């Protein structure tokens, strides 16, 4: 089995259920997830869902977590496993307010 570390950064929009990461041909372990609020004056909310493609269901990982202006949060306290083609869906309450950084281990 091959193991590959991957970094992923995304400027979050406000469209619900937006897929920001999906492993292809691999199982992925999200080992780091940070959301930074890059606005200088207002808080914004972040939502994170894990979409299981084999069961065609989504489960909330984080729901409406407030991220204060000029701060960062680590909304996922442990590791998160995504099977091949599962999706990590992340969106914000306001466009251009939040940025997501993921550290991922892909195993294929």
N, C-alpha and C positions, 0 to 999 in steps of 0.2 A: 504494500500500500504506500502510495506517495502522500506526503504531507506538505502542504504549502501554506505559508502565512500570507494573508492578504489584508491590506488596509483599504477602507472605503470611506469616502467623505461625501456628504450630500447636503446641499442647501435645501431645507425643507419648505414645501409649499403647503397650502391649506386645503388641498383636495384629499378627502377622506379615502382611506384604503389604498394609498399610493405605495406600490412595491418599490423598495429601495435596494433590496438584495435578495437574490435567489441562487442557491448553488446549482450548478449544472454538471451532472455526472459525478457528483461528490456529496458527501455528508459534510456539513459545516458546523463548527462550534464557534459561537460568538463569545469571545473571551473578554472583550472590552466594548462598552457602549457608553458614549458620552454625548450629551446634548448641550451646546453652548448657545446662550442668548447674546446675539451680537448687537442688539439695539442699546442705545444709551439711556433710554428713559422708561420703557414699558416692559412688563412681564408678558410672556406668551406661554400657552399650554402645548404640551406634546402628548401624542397618543401613539402607542405601539401595539400592533397586533401580529400574531403568528398565524399565518394561513397554512393549514395542512392540506396540500393538494390531493393526497390520497383519500382523505375523508371529506374534502370540499367544505371545510369549516374553518372559521377564524376564531381565535381566542385572544382576549385582551391580555397583554403583558403589562401595559401601563395605560391608564385612562385619565386623561385631563390632568396631567401633572404640571403644575405651574413652575416655570423657570424664570426667576427674577432677572431684570435687566443686568447686563454685564456680568453674568455668572454662568457656571456650568454645573450640570448634575449628571450623576451616573444612575440612570433609571433602572438598569437591570443589575441586580445585586450579585448574581452568580453567572454561571455559564448558561447558554441557550443553544440547544441543538436543533439544526434544521436538516431534514432529510432532503435527498435529491428533489429538486423542483419546488420545495416548500418556499414560502415567501415571508420576508420580514417587511411589514407594511408600517410606515411611519409618516405622520403628518402633524402639522402645527396649526394653531388657531389663527396665525397671521403669516402671510407670505414674507419671506426675506428677514425673518426675525431669528430663526433657529438654524443651527448647523449641527449635523450628526456626524460623529466619527465612530467607526467600527474597527475592531481588531478581530480577525477571523482566522481560524485554522480550518483549512479544507483538507479532507481525507478522501482520496480516490483510489 
